[in-house]
Amino acid sequence: MRATTGDQFVQHGRVVGQPDKVGEIVEVMGKGGDPPFRVRFEDGHVGVCSPGPDTEIRHRSAKEGR
């Protein structure tokens, strides 16, 4: 799963009723856009994350101006 800085990192809730955790990728630490990623979540927490099966990367579109 590849990403670039500014993409959204979405970790879907694993339990019914549990909200998704959404964050912005602030650093791509792997080569060529590969994980791990440094992610700043909506609550201000920053962590190093590698995507799992419950994770989605939402890429910024070219229209948003990279």
C-alpha positions as CSV (number, residue, x, y, z in Angstrom):
1,M,0.0,0.0,0.0
2,R,1.7,3.2,-1.2
3,A,1.0,6.8,0.0
4,T,2.4,10.3,-0.2
5,T,2.6,13.1,2.3
6,G,-0.9,14.6,2.8
7,D,-2.9,11.5,2.0
8,Q,-5.4,10.3,4.6
9,F,-4.8,7.2,6.7
10,V,-8.1,5.7,7.7
11,Q,-8.2,2.8,10.2
12,H,-11.7,1.4,10.2
13,G,-13.3,0.4,13.5
14,R,-13.1,-3.3,14.3
15,V,-16.2,-3.4,16.5
16,V,-19.8,-2.4,15.6
17,G,-20.2,1.2,16.7
18,Q,-16.5,1.9,17.0
19,P,-15.6,5.0,14.9
20,D,-12.9,5.1,12.2
21,K,-9.6,6.7,13.2
22,V,-8.6,9.2,10.5
23,G,-5.2,10.9,10.2
24,E,-3.0,12.7,7.8
25,I,0.2,11.2,6.6
26,V,2.9,13.7,7.5
27,E,5.9,11.5,6.6
28,V,6.5,8.5,4.4
29,M,9.3,6.5,6.0
30,G,9.6,3.7,3.5
31,K,11.1,3.7,0.0
32,G,9.0,4.7,-2.9
33,G,5.9,5.5,-0.9
34,D,5.9,2.2,1.1
35,P,5.1,2.0,4.8
36,P,5.7,2.8,7.6
37,F,4.1,6.2,7.7
38,R,4.1,8.9,10.4
39,V,0.5,9.9,10.9
40,R,-1.1,12.8,12.7
41,F,-4.6,11.8,13.9
42,E,-7.6,14.1,14.4
43,D,-7.0,14.2,18.1
44,G,-3.5,15.5,17.7
45,H,-1.7,12.2,18.4
46,V,1.2,11.4,16.1
47,G,2.3,7.8,15.6
48,V,4.2,5.5,13.2
49,C,1.8,3.2,11.4
50,S,1.9,0.3,9.0
51,P,-1.4,-0.4,7.3
52,G,-3.3,-3.6,8.0
53,P,-6.3,-5.2,6.5
54,D,-8.6,-2.7,8.2
55,T,-6.8,0.3,6.8
56,E,-7.5,2.5,3.8
57,I,-5.3,5.1,2.2
58,R,-7.3,8.0,0.6
59,H,-5.1,9.7,-1.9
60,R,-5.3,13.5,-2.4
61,S,-6.5,14.2,-5.9
62,A,-4.4,16.3,-8.3
63,K,-7.2,19.0,-8.1
64,E,-6.4,19.6,-4.5
65,G,-2.9,20.8,-5.5
66,R,0.0,18.7,-4.2
